């Protein structure tokens, strides 16, 4: 899979000409979008729906369950959805099951606005269009850190020390937050930190798991240490919950999605919290130099099991949804990978991670099986009911069973 996210994030700004128009040039067709549910994607969906006309229907389903829905929904013929909004990880099952179509012809006819770095190719064919970069990075309260007399942490070790200083100064009872709710969020937290160790998840050239090592133990020990400075209800913490805690002024430091940075400093946020909210590179871990966070791209693919007419209509509607004009009207909700985007304050963290060498979320076919195993088997560890050795053994057993059943391990 060809991925040039770092190059895209480093693009210089170019001039944007023309005014936004709902004249999408679509003669006929049905556009049915399935996406995750956050502000940037809702904005794209809404903009794409401007292409609706007497001859064109456009509808969207933005849901946090999109990854569970997309496979079955695109497997039927015709597919329930014509557009799947995907990311590094969620495109892999669609590729494996041959549920999305090559886009080269559609790009040639309707993709003049696209930058080369937006085209995600595999096997010599374009299979997705990337429109935004994302990743979790450090959100911090500049006023709280200053009052506690600590610098912005650049390592997880410094982050823990800063949390202790804030707590001892009586500034906050629970200065840290992290997305450690058992399930996808907990697994992503492990993946972020493990990427920061520089280690590999699998043995070279193999699907054999390789996380039962000192790097894996360091990650789990760090995750456990952070919970000492978190609200006792941390088992309920996903990205949405920690965002609410941040908005309520109850947290001084957290690693949060860059796609939520704009909301944290936007007009709807608490003015005092927003004024003192700042962003930085994700801290490193264990003496390594790279940020302990995955780089992500979000984009879209077109379903295979639909008519050519619906495929063309869907591609054109999405081109309208991610057009330079649309981005110019709402530049703060994402780190856009679109021609003409000029990064603002909300993009600082994602770009800093990319420039500091953060690694992309792995796109191997069996990474999803590991993510699922981490989702379920780390629950007892993060709840304090088992040690790191047992947790890693549980993950390996669950992964090995799934990878063997899928034919990745013999």
GUMAR-86860 format. One record per residue: residue in one letter; x, y, z of N, C-alpha, C in turn. Coordinates in steps of 0.05 Angstrom, whole numbers, always signed. Layout:
<pts>
  resn     npx     npy     npz    capx    capy    capz     cpx     cpy     cpz
     a       X       Y       Z       X       Y       Z       X       Y       Z
...
</pts>
This chain:
<pts>
  resn     npx     npy     npz    capx    capy    capz     cpx     cpy     cpz
     x     +17     -24      +0      +0      +0      +0     +18     +25      +0
     x     +15     +42     -20     +31     +66     -22     +18     +88      -5
     x     +33     +98     +15     +22    +118     +33     +42    +140     +36
     x     +35    +165     +29     +54    +187     +31     +43    +209     +48
     x     +33    +202     +71     +20    +221     +89     +39    +243     +98
     x     +64    +236    +104     +82    +257    +114     +87    +278     +92
     x     +90    +269     +68     +93    +288     +46     +69    +306     +43
     x     +46    +294     +45     +21    +309     +42     +19    +330     +64
     x     +26    +322     +89     +24    +341    +111     +44    +364    +108
     x     +65    +359     +94     +86    +380     +91     +81    +398     +67
     x     +59    +393     +52     +54    +410     +28     +51    +439     +35
     x     +62    +455     +18     +58    +484     +22     +30    +492     +13
     x     +21    +515     +23      -6    +524     +15      -5    +535     -13
     x     -27    +531     -28     -29    +542     -55     -55    +558     -56
     x     -57    +574     -77     -81    +591     -79    -106    +575     -85
     x    -128    +584     -74    -154    +572     -79    -170    +592     -96
     x    -179    +582    -119    -194    +600    -136    -223    +589    -139
     x    -241    +608    -144    -268    +600    -149    -285    +598    -124
     x    -311    +598    -127    -329    +597    -104    -342    +569    -103
     x    -349    +561     -78    -362    +535     -75    -388    +535     -90
     x    -395    +512    -102    -419    +509    -118    -431    +482    -113
     x    -458    +481    -112    -471    +456    -109    -477    +444    -136
     x    -468    +456    -158    -471    +445    -185    -449    +424    -188
     x    -456    +399    -182    -436    +378    -181    -432    +364    -208
     x    -448    +370    -228    -445    +358    -254    -454    +329    -255
     x    -470    +320    -236    -479    +292    -236    -506    +290    -251
     x    -507    +273    -271    -531    +271    -287    -552    +253    -273
     x    -543    +232    -260    -562    +214    -247    -547    +195    -229
     x    -561    +183    -210    -548    +163    -194    -557    +164    -165
     x    -548    +144    -150    -554    +142    -121    -527    +142    -106
     x    -525    +160     -86    -501    +162     -70    -508    +155     -41
     x    -495    +135     -30    -502    +125      -3    -475    +122     +12
     x    -471    +141     +31    -445    +143     +45    -446    +130     +72
     x    -427    +114     +79    -423    +103    +106    -397    +114    +117
     x    -399    +126    +141    -374    +138    +152    -374    +136    +182
     x    -352    +141    +194    -349    +145    +223    -365    +170    +230
     x    -367    +175    +256    -383    +198    +265    -366    +218    +281
     x    -354    +237    +267    -342    +260    +280    -344    +284    +262
     x    -337    +307    +273    -344    +333    +260    -335    +335    +231
     x    -310    +328    +225    -299    +331    +198    -315    +314    +178
     x    -321    +289    +186    -336    +272    +168    -364    +280    +164
     x    -377    +290    +186    -404    +300    +183    -404    +324    +164
     x    -383    +340    +165    -382    +363    +147    -379    +354    +118
     x    -362    +334    +113    -359    +324     +86    -385    +312     +76
     x    -398    +296     +93    -424    +284     +85    -444    +305     +78
     x    -446    +326     +95    -466    +347     +90    -460    +361     +64
     x    -434    +366     +59    -426    +380     +34    -432    +362      +9
     x    -426    +336     +12    -433    +318     -11    -463    +318     -16
     x    -479    +320      +5    -508    +319      +1    -519    +344     -14
     x    -502    +365     -17    -510    +387     -33    -513    +380     -62
     x    -503    +356     -70    -504    +347     -98    -531    +335    -104
     x    -548    +331     -84    -574    +319     -89    -591    +336    -108
     x    -606    +323    -125    -623    +337    -145    -647    +319    -151
     x    -663    +327    -170    -686    +310    -178    -676    +283    -189
     x    -652    +283    -200    -642    +258    -213    -621    +244    -196
     x    -613    +257    -174    -591    +246    -157    -600    +245    -128
     x    -598    +222    -115    -603    +220     -87    -577    +217     -72
     x    -574    +231     -50    -550    +230     -34    -558    +228      -5
     x    -549    +206      +9    -555    +203     +37    -530    +192     +51
     x    -529    +196     +77    -505    +188     +92    -513    +177    +119
     x    -497    +157    +128    -499    +145    +154    -473    +148    +168
     x    -472    +167    +187    -447    +172    +203    -451    +158    +230
     x    -435    +137    +235    -439    +121    +259    -412    +110    +268
     x    -409    +108    +294    -384     +97    +306    -382     +67    +300
     x    -404     +54    +291    -404     +26    +285    -397     +20    +256
     x    -387     +40    +242    -383     +37    +213    -365     +13    +206
     x    -344      +8    +223    -326     -14    +216    -340     -41    +218
     x    -360     -44    +236    -374     -69    +238    -395     -72    +216
     x    -404     -49    +205    -426     -49    +185    -414     -53    +157
     x    -391     -42    +152    -382     -39    +124    -379     -66    +109
     x    -368     -86    +122    -364    -111    +108    -390    -124     +99
     x    -408    -129    +117    -434    -141    +109    -449    -123     +89
     x    -448     -96     +94    -464     -78     +77    -453     -77     +48
     x    -427     -80     +45    -415     -79     +18    -414    -106      +5
     x    -420    -128     +20    -419    -155      +9    -443    -162      -7
     x    -466    -150      -1    -490    -156     -16    -489    -142     -44
     x    -506    -151     -62    -506    -141     -89    -535    -134     -97
     x    -541    -108    -101    -522     -85     -98    -516     -79     -69
     x    -493     -66     -65    -484     -59     -38    -503     -39     -26
     x    -505     -40      +0    -523     -22     +15    -512      +7     +13
     x    -486     +10     +12    -473     +36     +10    -455     +37     -14
     x    -454     +60     -27    -436     +64     -50    -409     +75     -43
     x    -407     +89     -20    -383    +101     -10    -376     +90     +18
     x    -352     +81     +22    -343     +73     +48    -321     +93     +56
     x    -325    +109     +77    -305    +126     +87    -287    +110    +106
     x    -262    +108     +99    -244     +89    +113    -219    +103    +123
     x    -202     +88    +137    -176     +97    +146    -156     +74    +142
     x    -131     +78    +152    -110     +59    +148    -119     +30    +153
     x    -133     +27    +176    -139      +0    +184    -165     -11    +171
     x    -185      +6    +169    -211      -3    +161    -213     -10    +131
     x    -194      -1    +115    -194      -8     +87    -184     -36     +82
     x    -168     -47    +100    -155     -73     +95    -176     -96     +92
     x    -196     -98    +109    -216    -120    +105    -230    -117     +78
     x    -235     -92     +70    -249     -88     +44    -232     -96     +21
     x    -206     -91     +23    -188    -101      +2    -186    -131      +2
     x    -183    -143     +26    -180    -172     +28    -204    -186     +16
     x    -228    -175     +20    -253    -188     +11    -262    -178     -17
     x    -246    -161     -30    -252    -152     -57    -279    -138     -58
     x    -283    -119     -39    -309    -105     -38    -308     -76     -48
     x    -285     -66     -56    -283     -39     -66    -270     -40     -94
     x    -276     -20    -110    -267     -21    -138    -243      -2    -143
     x    -226      -8    -163    -205     +10    -171    -217     +37    -180
     x    -202     +58    -174    -213     +85    -179    -199    +100    -202
     x    -180     +86    -216    -164    +100    -236    -181    +114    -257
     x    -201    +100    -268    -217    +113    -289    -233    +137    -278
     x    -244    +134    -253    -259    +156    -242    -240    +180    -236
     x    -216    +174    -227    -197    +196    -222    -190    +210    -248
     x    -186    +195    -269    -179    +207    -295    -201    +225    -305
     x    -226    +218    -300    -249    +233    -310    -258    +256    -292
     x    -257    +251    -265    -268    +270    -246    -249    +280    -225
     x    -224    +272    -226    -206    +277    -203    -185    +298    -208
     x    -191    +318    -225    -170    +338    -231    -161    +353    -206
     x    -178    +356    -186    -171    +371    -162    -152    +356    -143
     x    -148    +330    -148    -132    +314    -129    -102    +319    -131
     x     -89    +319    -108     -60    +319    -107     -50    +290    -109
     x     -26    +285    -120     -16    +258    -121     -16    +243     -95
     x     -10    +258     -73      -8    +246     -47     -34    +236     -36
     x     -56    +245     -48     -83    +236     -38     -91    +209     -49
     x     -77    +200     -70     -85    +174     -83     -71    +151     -69
     x     -87    +134     -56     -76    +110     -42     -78     +86     -61
     x     -55     +75     -68     -54     +54     -87     -43     +28     -76
     x     -52      +5     -86     -41     -21     -79     -43     -38    -104
     x     -22     -54    -108     -21     -71    -132     -23     -56    -158
     x     -14     -31    -158     -14     -15    -182     -40      -2    -189
     x     -60      -4    -171     -86      +8    -175     -94     +27    -153
     x    -107     +49    -160    -116     +68    -140    -141     +56    -127
     x    -141     +54    -100    -164     +41     -86    -177     +60     -66
     x    -165     +83     -60    -177    +101     -41    -167    +129     -46
     x    -182    +149     -37    -174    +177     -38    -172    +187      -9
     x    -148    +196      -1    -144    +207     +26    -151    +236     +26
     x    -164    +245     +47    -171    +274     +48    -163    +287     +74
     x    -155    +272     +94    -146    +285    +119    -126    +266    +133
     x    -107    +279    +147     -89    +265    +165    -100    +266    +193
     x     -93    +246    +209    -103    +246    +236     -83    +232    +254
     x     -88    +232    +279     -71    +218    +299     -76    +230    +326
     x     -69    +216    +347     -71    +226    +374     -45    +240    +381
     x     -48    +263    +394     -25    +279    +402     -31    +293    +428
     x     -11    +306    +440     -14    +318    +466     -31    +343    +466
     x     -52    +342    +483     -67    +366    +490     -57    +373    +518
     x     -51    +399    +523     -43    +406    +551     -54    +433    +558
     x     -57    +437    +584     -66    +462    +595     -42    +479    +603
     x     -36    +499    +587     -12    +515    +591     -12    +529    +618
     x     -36    +537    +627     -37    +551    +653     -31    +533    +676
     x     -41    +508    +675     -37    +489    +697      -8    +481    +698
     x      +4    +475    +675     +32    +467    +675     +50    +490    +685
     x     +43    +514    +677     +59    +537    +687     +57    +541    +717
     x     +32    +538    +727     +28    +541    +756     +42    +519    +772
     x     +44    +495    +760     +58    +473    +774     +88    +475    +770
     x     +97    +493    +753    +126    +496    +749    +139    +474    +733
     x    +123    +462    +714    +134    +441    +697    +133    +449    +668
     x    +152    +438    +653    +153    +442    +624    +133    +424    +610
     x    +127    +430    +585    +111    +413    +568    +126    +386    +565
     x    +114    +364    +573    +128    +338    +572    +134    +330    +543
     x    +158    +319    +539    +166    +308    +513    +168    +278    +514
     x    +167    +266    +539    +168    +237    +542    +145    +229    +561
     x    +138    +204    +560    +118    +194    +579    +128    +195    +608
     x    +153    +192    +611    +165    +194    +638    +161    +222    +649
     x    +166    +242    +632    +162    +270    +641    +132    +276    +645
     x    +115    +263    +629     +86    +267    +632     +77    +257    +659
     x     +87    +234    +668     +80    +224    +694     +90    +241    +716
     x    +114    +251    +713    +126    +269    +734    +110    +295    +735
     x    +102    +305    +712     +86    +330    +712     +59    +325    +725
     x     +47    +302    +720     +21    +296    +733     +24    +295    +763
     x     +46    +284    +773     +51    +282    +802     +54    +310    +813
     x     +69    +327    +799     +72    +355    +809     +46    +370    +810
     x     +29    +367    +790      +3    +380    +789     -14    +370    +812
     x     -14    +344    +817     -30    +332    +838     -20    +342    +865
     x      +6    +342    +869     +17    +350    +895     +13    +380    +901
     x     +11    +396    +880      +6    +424    +883     -23    +430    +888
     x     -40    +410    +887     -68    +413    +892     -83    +427    +870
     x     -71    +427    +846     -84    +441    +823    -106    +424    +810
     x    -102    +398    +809    -122    +379    +798    -118    +353    +812
     x    -141    +340    +818    -140    +314    +831    -133    +292    +812
     x    -142    +295    +787    -137    +274    +767    -127    +288    +741
     x    -101    +295    +740     -92    +311    +717     -89    +297    +690
     x     -90    +270    +690     -87    +256    +664    -113    +243    +656
     x    -116    +239    +630    -138    +223    +618    -127    +209    +594
     x    -138    +186    +588    -130    +171    +564    -154    +153    +556
     x    -154    +147    +530    -176    +130    +519    -170    +101    +525
     x    -177     +91    +548    -170     +64    +556    -195     +47    +561
     x    -218     +55    +551    -242     +39    +554    -238     +12    +540
     x    -243     -11    +554    -239     -36    +540    -254     -38    +514
     x    -240     -46    +494    -250     -46    +466    -230     -34    +448
     x    -240     -21    +426    -222     -10    +406    -204     +11    +417
     x    -214     +28    +435    -197     +50    +446    -173     +39    +462
     x    -178     +19    +479    -157      +8    +495    -135      -4    +477
     x    -144     -19    +456    -125     -30    +438    -108      -9    +424
     x    -122     +13    +415    -107     +35    +402     -87     +47    +420
     x     -93     +49    +446     -74     +61    +465     -48     +44    +466
     x     -52     +17    +466     -28      -1    +466     -13      +2    +440
     x     -27      +3    +417     -14      +5    +391      +2     +31    +390
     x      -9     +53    +399      +5     +79    +399     +31     +77    +413
     x     +30     +67    +438     +54     +66    +455     +74     +46    +443
     x     +65     +24    +433     +83      +4    +423     +98     +14    +398
     x     +83     +29    +381     +96     +42    +358    +119     +60    +367
     x    +115     +73    +390    +136     +91    +400    +161     +77    +410
     x    +159     +51    +416    +183     +36    +424    +201     +31    +400
     x    +191     +33    +376    +206     +26    +352    +204      -4    +346
     x    +191     -19    +363    +189     -48    +359    +169     -56    +337
     x    +171     -80    +328    +153     -91    +308    +132    -108    +321
     x    +108    -108    +310     +86    -124    +322     +88    -153    +314
     x    +101    -159    +291    +103    -186    +281    +131    -193    +273
     x    +137    -218    +273    +164    -227    +265    +167    -221    +235
     x    +191    -214    +226    +195    -206    +198    +185    -226    +178
     x    +169    -217    +159    +159    -234    +138    +139    -255    +148
     x    +127    -251    +171    +110    -271    +183     +86    -258    +197
     x     +66    -274    +202     +43    -265    +218     +47    -272    +247
     x     +70    -284    +254     +75    -291    +282     +78    -267    +300
     x     +64    -266    +322     +63    -243    +339     +90    -239    +353
     x     +98    -214    +357    +125    -208    +368    +124    -186    +390
     x    +102    -185    +405     +99    -164    +426    +104    -174    +454
     x    +108    -200    +457    +114    -211    +484    +143    -207    +490
     x    +151    -182    +497    +179    -175    +500    +181    -151    +519
     x    +204    -141    +522    +208    -118    +541    +193     -93    +532
     x    +191     -89    +506    +176     -67    +495    +147     -69    +503
     x    +135     -93    +500    +108     -97    +507    +103     -93    +537
     x    +122    -102    +553    +119     -98    +582    +121     -68    +590
     x    +139     -54    +577    +142     -25    +582    +116     -11    +575
     x    +104     -18    +553     +79      -5    +545     +58      -9    +567
     x     +54     -34    +575     +34     -40    +595     +40     -27    +622
     x     +65     -26    +630     +72     -13    +655     +66     +17    +654
     x     +71     +29    +631     +65     +58    +627     +35     +63    +628
     x     +20     +46    +615      -9     +49    +615     -20     +47    +644
     x      -9     +27    +659     -18     +24    +687     -10     +48    +703
     x     +14     +58    +699     +24     +81    +715      +6    +106    +710
     x      -3    +109    +686     -20    +133    +680     -46    +132    +695
     x     -57    +108    +700     -83    +106    +713     -82    +117    +742
     x     -58    +118    +753     -56    +129    +781     -63    +158    +782
     x     -62    +172    +759     -68    +201    +759     -93    +206    +743
     x    -110    +186    +739    -134    +188    +724    -158    +184    +742
     x    -181    +195    +734    -206    +191    +749    -211    +161    +753
     x    -221    +153    +776    -225    +124    +781    -244    +111    +761
     x    -260    +127    +746    -278    +116    +726    -264    +113    +699
     x    -237    +110    +699    -223    +110    +673    -231     +87    +655
     x    -243     +66    +666    -251     +44    +648    -274     +52    +630
     x    -286     +75    +635    -307     +85    +617    -296    +105    +597
     x    -270    +110    +597    -259    +132    +581    -253    +124    +552
     x    -270    +134    +534    -262    +133    +506    -256    +162    +497
     x    -252    +166    +471    -244    +192    +462    -265    +213    +468
     x    -291    +206    +465    -312    +225    +470    -313    +233    +500
     x    -310    +214    +518    -311    +220    +546    -288    +237    +555
     x    -264    +231    +546    -241    +248    +555    -244    +276    +544
     x    -256    +279    +520    -261    +305    +509    -280    +321    +528
     x    -300    +307    +538    -319    +320    +557    -305    +329    +582
     x    -287    +312    +592    -272    +319    +616    -254    +343    +611
     x    -242    +343    +587    -225    +366    +580    -242    +392    +579
     x    -264    +391    +566    -281    +414    +563    -291    +424    +591
     x    -294    +406    +610    -302    +413    +637    -280    +423    +654
     x    -256    +424    +643    -233    +435    +658    -222    +416    +680
     x    -226    +389    +676    -218    +370    +696    -192    +356    +690
     x    -180    +362    +667    -156    +347    +658    -135    +367    +649
     x    -110    +361    +656     -88    +379    +648     -72    +369    +624
     x     -72    +342    +619     -57    +330    +597     -71    +305    +587
     x     -72    +302    +561     -82    +278    +550     -73    +275    +521
     x     -72    +251    +511     -67    +247    +483     -94    +242    +470
     x    -101    +260    +452    -128    +260    +440    -125    +263    +410
     x    -147    +256    +395    -146    +257    +366    -144    +286    +356
     x    -126    +289    +336    -123    +315    +324    -149    +325    +312
     x    -167    +307    +303    -192    +316    +291    -210    +329    +311
     x    -204    +327    +337    -220    +340    +358    -207    +365    +369
     x    -184    +372    +358    -169    +395    +368    -185    +421    +362
     x    -196    +423    +339    -211    +447    +332    -234    +453    +351
     x    -248    +432    +359    -270    +435    +378    -260    +444    +405
     x    -237    +435    +413    -226    +442    +440    -219    +472    +442
     x    -214    +485    +419    -207    +513    +421    -227    +530    +406
     x    -250    +518    +398    -270    +532    +382    -288    +549    +399
     x    -306    +562    +385    -325    +581    +399    -343    +567    +418
     x    -349    +541    +413    -368    +527    +431    -354    +517    +456
     x    -328    +518    +458    -314    +508    +482    -315    +528    +504
     x    -310    +519    +529    -309    +537    +551    -286    +557    +546
     x    -292    +583    +548    -272    +603    +541    -246    +601    +557
     x    -248    +596    +583    -224    +594    +599    -207    +570    +592
     x    -221    +547    +588    -206    +523    +580    -194    +526    +552
     x    -210    +537    +533    -200    +540    +506    -176    +558    +505
     x    -177    +580    +520    -155    +600    +519    -128    +588    +529
     x    -130    +567    +546    -106    +555    +557    -100    +527    +546
     x    -114    +520    +525    -109    +494    +512     -88    +497    +491
     x     -68    +480    +492     -47    +480    +472     -41    +452    +463
     x     -27    +449    +440     -22    +423    +428      +8    +420    +423
     x     +17    +395    +424     +45    +388    +420     +47    +360    +410
     x     +72    +353    +402     +78    +325    +394     +71    +306    +416
     x     +62    +282    +409     +58    +261    +428     +85    +255    +442
     x     +85    +251    +469    +110    +244    +482    +121    +218    +472
     x    +147    +215    +474    +161    +190    +467    +161    +171    +492
     x    +171    +147    +488    +171    +128    +509    +197    +112    +509
     x    +207    +106    +533    +230     +88    +536    +256     +98    +524
     x    +260    +124    +523    +285    +134    +512    +286    +135    +482
     x    +264    +129    +469    +264    +130    +439    +257    +159    +431
     x    +264    +165    +406    +261    +193    +396    +235    +198    +382
     x    +220    +178    +375    +196    +182    +358    +171    +185    +376
     x    +151    +199    +367    +126    +202    +382    +112    +175    +385
     x    +101    +170    +408     +87    +145    +414     +58    +147    +405
     x     +54    +149    +379     +27    +152    +368     +28    +144    +339
     x      +6    +133    +329      +3    +125    +301      -5    +148    +284
     x      +6    +149    +260      -4    +168    +240     -26    +154    +224
     x     -47    +168    +219     -71    +158    +205     -77    +175    +182
     x     -90    +164    +162    -104    +180    +142    -133    +170    +141
     x    -150    +189    +135    -178    +182    +130    -183    +188    +100
     x    -200    +172     +88    -206    +176     +60    -231    +161     +53
     x    -235    +156     +27    -259    +142     +19    -253    +122      -4
     x    -268    +101      -5    -268     +82     -27    -296     +79     -39
     x    -298     +68     -62    -323     +64     -76    -329     +34     -77
     x    -353     +27     -70    -361      -1     -69    -359     -14     -96
     x    -353     -40     -96    -351     -55    -122    -379     -64    -132
     x    -396     -72    -113    -421     -84    -121    -443     -63    -125
     x    -438     -44    -142    -457     -24    -149    -455     -18    -179
     x    -474      -4    -190    -473      +3    -218    -452     +24    -224
     x    -443     +24    -249    -423     +44    -257    -434     +72    -254
     x    -461     +75    -259    -473    +101    -256    -472    +111    -227
     x    -478     +93    -208    -477    +101    -180    -448    +106    -171
     x    -429     +90    -182    -401     +94    -175    -392    +122    -184
     x    -399    +130    -209    -391    +156    -219    -404    +178    -202
     x    -430    +175    -196    -444    +196    -181    -432    +198    -153
     x    -424    +175    -141    -413    +176    -114    -386    +189    -114
     x    -369    +183    -134    -343    +195    -135    -345    +225    -139
     x    -363    +234    -156    -366    +263    -160    -377    +277    -135
     x    -396    +264    -121    -406    +276     -97    -384    +279     -76
     x    -367    +259     -74    -345    +260     -54    -324    +281     -63
     x    -320    +284     -89    -302    +305     -98    -313    +333     -90
     x    -339    +336     -90    -351    +361     -81    -347    +363     -51
     x    -351    +341     -36    -349    +342      -7    -321    +349      +3
     x    -300    +341     -12    -273    +346      -3    -259    +367     -21
     x    -274    +383     -35    -262    +402     -54    -246    +423     -39
     x    -227    +436     -53    -212    +458     -40    -231    +480     -30
     x    -253    +485     -45    -272    +505     -36    -285    +498     -10
     x    -292    +472      -7    -305    +463     +17    -286    +465     +41
     x    -261    +458     +36    -241    +460     +58    -236    +489     +65
     x    -236    +506     +46    -231    +535     +51    -254    +546     +69
     x    -278    +535     +66    -300    +545     +82    -299    +535    +111
     x    -285    +513    +116    -284    +501    +142    -257    +489    +147
     x    -236    +505    +150    -208    +495    +151    -200    +483    +178
     x    -215    +488    +199    -206    +481    +226    -214    +454    +236
     x    -232    +440    +222    -243    +415    +233    -225    +391    +227
     x    -203    +394    +212    -186    +372    +205    -159    +382    +196
     x    -140    +364    +195    -114    +368    +182    -118    +358    +153
     x    -127    +376    +136    -136    +368    +109    -112    +361     +92
     x    -115    +342     +74     -95    +335     +54    -104    +344     +27
     x    -115    +368     +26    -128    +378      +2    -114    +403      -8
     x    -113    +406     -34     -99    +428     -47    -109    +455     -35
     x     -91    +472     -27     -98    +498     -17    -100    +500     +13
     x     -99    +477     +27    -103    +478     +56     -79    +492     +70
     x     -86    +510     +87     -66    +524    +103     -69    +516    +132
     x     -50    +501    +143     -52    +491    +170     -55    +513    +191
     x     -73    +509    +209     -77    +528    +231     -69    +516    +257
     x     -77    +528    +279     -69    +520    +306     -78    +491    +312
     x    -102    +484    +302    -113    +457    +308     -97    +435    +295
     x     -81    +441    +275     -66    +421    +260     -38    +417    +271
     x     -30    +433    +292      -3    +433    +302      +7    +405    +310
     x     -10    +391    +325      -2    +365    +337      +3    +344    +316
     x     -16    +341    +297     -14    +320    +277     +11    +325    +260
     x     +15    +350    +251     +38    +356    +235     +64    +353    +250
     x     +64    +360    +276     +88    +356    +292     +95    +326    +295
     x     +75    +309    +298     +80    +280    +299     +93    +270    +274
     x     +81    +279    +251     +92    +270    +225    +121    +280    +221
     x    +126    +304    +229    +153    +315    +225    +173    +302    +244
     x    +164    +292    +267    +181    +279    +286    +185    +249    +281
     x    +173    +239    +260    +178    +211    +252    +159    +191    +263
     x    +135    +200    +271    +115    +180    +280    +109    +160    +258
     x    +104    +135    +267    +100    +114    +248     +70    +111    +241
     x     +64    +102    +217     +36     +98    +209     +25     +73    +222
     x      -2     +74    +226     -15     +50    +236     -11     +27    +216
     x      -2      +4    +226      +5     -18    +207     -19     -27    +190
     x     -14     -34    +165     -35     -41    +147     -32     -70    +138
     x     -18     -87    +154     -16    -115    +147     -43    -128    +150
     x     -49    -149    +134     -76    -161    +135     -84    -172    +162
     x     -65    -179    +179     -71    -191    +205     -70    -171    +228
     x     -65    -146    +222     -64    -126    +244     -92    -123    +257
     x    -113    -126    +241    -140    -124    +252    -145    -146    +273
     x    -134    -170    +268    -137    -192    +287    -123    -185    +313
     x     -99    -173    +311     -85    -165    +336    -100    -143    +350
     x    -111    -124    +336    -125    -102    +349    -149    -114    +364
     x    -163    -133    +352    -186    -145    +365    -177    -160    +390
     x    -155    -175    +388    -145    -189    +412    -137    -170    +434
     x    -124    -149    +427    -117    -128    +447    -143    -116    +460
     x    -163    -112    +443    -188    -100    +452    -201    -115    +475
     x    -199    -142    +473    -213    -159    +493    -194    -168    +515
     x    -169    -174    +508    -152    -188    +528    -137    -169    +546
     x    -137    -143    +541    -124    -124    +559    -143    -113    +580
     x    -168    -120    +578    -188    -109    +597    -182    -115    +626
     x    -174    -140    +632    -168    -147    +659    -143    -133    +669
     x    -124    -129    +651     -99    -115    +659    -104     -86    +666
     x    -118     -72    +649    -122     -43    +654    -141     -39    +678
     x    -157     -60    +684    -173     -58    +708    -158     -66    +734
     x    -133     -74    +730    -116     -82    +754    -120    -110    +764
     x    -132    -127    +747    -138    -154    +756    -117    -175    +747
     x     -98    -167    +731     -77    -186    +723     -51    -170    +716
     x     -29    -184    +715      -3    -171    +710      +3    -170    +680
     x     +25    -157    +674     +32    -153    +646     +38    -180    +632
     x     +52    -198    +646     +59    -224    +634     +34    -239    +626
     x     +14    -240    +644     -10    -254    +638     -25    -241    +615
     x     -26    -214    +615     -40    -200    +594     -28    -206    +567
     x      -1    -205    +565     +11    -211    +539      +7    -239    +530
     x      +7    -258    +549      +1    -286    +543     -28    -289    +533
     x     -46    -275    +545     -74    -276    +537     -78    -265    +508
     x     -64    -243    +503     -66    -231    +476     -55    -250    +455
     x     -32    -262    +461     -20    -281    +442     -38    -305    +437
     x     -50    -316    +458     -68    -339    +454     -92    -331    +437
     x    -104    -309    +442    -128    -300    +427    -120    -294    +398
     x     -97    -280    +394     -88    -274    +367     -82    -299    +351
     x     -66    -317    +364     -58    -342    +350     -83    -358    +341
     x    -103    -360    +358    -127    -374    +350    -140    -361    +325
     x    -143    -334    +326    -156    -320    +304    -139    -321    +279
     x    -113    -318    +281     -95    -318    +258     -94    -346    +245
     x     -95    -367    +262     -95    -394    +251    -121    -399    +237
     x    -144    -391    +248    -170    -395    +236    -171    -380    +209
     x    -157    -357    +207    -158    -342    +182    -137    -351    +162
     x    -121    -371    +169    -101    -381    +151     -75    -366    +150
     x     -71    -347    +169     -46    -332    +169     -24    -347    +184
     x     -31    -365    +203     -12    -381    +218     -19    -411    +213
     x      +2    -427    +210      -2    -456    +206      +1    -471    +232
</pts>
